[in-house]
């Protein structure tokens, strides 16, 4: 019900004669396919448009959201890994009151299309797949950091496995797998689903899984606060929640 009320408020505001806006949205990979697929519906409902740009939630690349904000790149709304929003609030780059949690995301494993699919139905078999793999690709964002700093430890896998890991910065891990640059690839399920040329083996076992939340927040310097707030409400609508499910996320 609250999602229907939010969308009704959005439509009412749009119909009240407010001038159409073009919102610049920085989105990390987990939510990017969702927003890309919703752009047309959002524009039809509101008359506003979205300038969507891919931007990792963290990392050392120039495209990463914290690095963009540090050099004063303009944006109206950020959609990103939720825990990465807190440092932006502390830096006074975003409006903390606008912060909304949108979805749960889980890590999946992929292989190149047409290659054999390891059995990862149990922790023991998953560990065996990692041990036997010749190369492993992970992102430079939330899932990759978790795999390197926590998951390997949970599986009691040491340096021999760690040295097989290649970190893929600012581009989908699935692309590296599709190109044969890595035997196994790990990233958020929604990010892998957007890549052709791979087979998603499945989510990694629950015992070593990480639930990553995605959230949205409005930048403090936006000149379009009303339109930005309406867009965040739209991302909580039934239409948006349905699209999240289609793209491999679980609405919050």
Secondary structure, DSSP 8 states (H G I E B T S, - for coil): -HHHHHHHHHHHHHHTT----EEEEEE-HHHHHHHHHHHHHHHHHHS-EEEEEE--SSSSSTTSHHHHHHTT---SEEEEEGGGHHHHHHTT-EEEEEEEEEEEE-EEEEEETTS-----SSHHHHHHHHHH-S-EEEESSHHHHHIIIIIHHHTT--HHHHTTEEEE-SS-HHHHHHTTS-SEEEEEHHHHHT-SSEEEEEE--GGG---EEEEEEEETT-S-HHHHHHHHHHTTSHHHHHHHHHTT-EE-
